[in-house]
Amino acid sequence: MAPNKTYKFIDLVGISEKSFADAANNAVKKAAQTLKGLAWFEVTEERGSIENGKIKEYQVTVRIAFRLMDQGELR
């Protein structure tokens, strides 16, 4: 029998000077440095900042799901 799975969501803001996709990737990479069991993400907001009439940076709010693990899986 497969174990029950439970997930938790966190919201992060990724930033990039290149693109929205790069900003989302930056948020996921940062989450992967400290969390185990990353499962999926969804972009919930896109925005950016403007400087001198040009896009300065892209910002995305990313909702990331990760699986809550049993004690034995954390070792």
Secondary structure, DSSP 8 states (H G I E B T S, - for coil): -----EEEEEEEEEEESS-HHHHHHHHHHHHHHH-S-EEEEEEEEEEEEEETTEEEEEEEEEEEEEEE--GGGG-
